Amino acid sequence: MAAGSTSSEGTSHKKLFIPGPTEVRPEIRAKLSLAPIGHRAPEFSELFNSITSKLQRLLYTQNQIFLSTSSGTGLMEAGIRNCVEKKCLNATCGAFSERWHKIALDNGKQADTVSVEWGKANTPELIDEKLSSGEYDALCFTHNETSTGVTNPLYEVAEVVKKYPDVIFMVDAVSSMSGVKIEVDKLGIDLCLASVQKCLALPPGFSVCSVSQKALNRAEKVPHRGHYFDFLALLKKAAKGQTPTTPSIPHMYALDSQLDAIFAEGLENRFERHRRMADMVRSWASKSGFEMFSQEGYRSNTVSCMRNNKGINVAALNSELAKKNMLISNGYGILKEKAFRIAHMGELTPVDIEELLQNIDEILERTGT
Ligand code: PLP
């Protein structure tokens, strides 16, 4: 969709360069308006099984897939409730990784953090040191910290976690799934979750995850798993190609179709497209004199966070961009006006990024914001 396009409702649509929700193609939006089917009907199970086998392919896994009519945070809570019996370790490095810790405490779980400064990546060494205490039976890890534009070293951390067979490895891949390769089985990830409104480029309100047998075994031992997100209830229904409660069937039509489009693009091509767009934004930042907020070597391929070292008015820049029907993100929470973010995920292409960056250059030059 070209920037400046107008939606069927007649309102001017701003192209989303924010880290979710992201642009949704008209073909996908059309799927959302298909007539519902009964969620206990055979055609529903067909749809369910079609999606779950495609998600297994996307995640390089044989693990069980669950579909959740909730945003991604729901599945984070599910992970904590189902898989933490003793105490969990939450690796924090920004706003979303800190959410793991809040969820654990809000659910009355014993929990500690292993933290690095915002903008830095979690280190396998610190995680190893903490896990070696033997106190923990779960590690909650954020693959792509959307608030700071950091991609944490998933592959290295996975090697560390393999040394601790009692530890359930839970990975928030909300802003990386389908934009960055995640080989769930090779990495031994027990829970890999994502919302669909990021790289999967669907409207918000639905999320997906893979769950290992080890995580399901843990769930059997954990009392008070709750009701809506009880893994064992989800498992029982999934065996029949169903969900325990009425799911968002429109999302399922859209997801099934989007997964076909993802495989048609080719997974490696898709990852490469995200990498190229990230490179473009980083080169632009360097040329324009903006420092990256995220640590070198750990910069995200799906969202770039720039330090506002030039003291521009980010809100004013966004107001000017709005006139061009484009939207970027201010810094998250405490980083408001101290940083700004450009997402390059989902349906966006290098041409979109080029157009955005040219517009930002023109606005900054004209207004000196
Ligand atoms: N984790 C990360 C890394 C995120 O970026 C977000 C949302 O931006 C969330 C979790 C929460 O996802 P949701 O809003 O779908 O619950």
Residues whose N, C-alpha, C, O or C-beta is under 5 A from the ligand:
A	BS01	PLP	P19 S71 G72 T73 G74 F96 N144 E145 T146 D172 V174 S175 S195
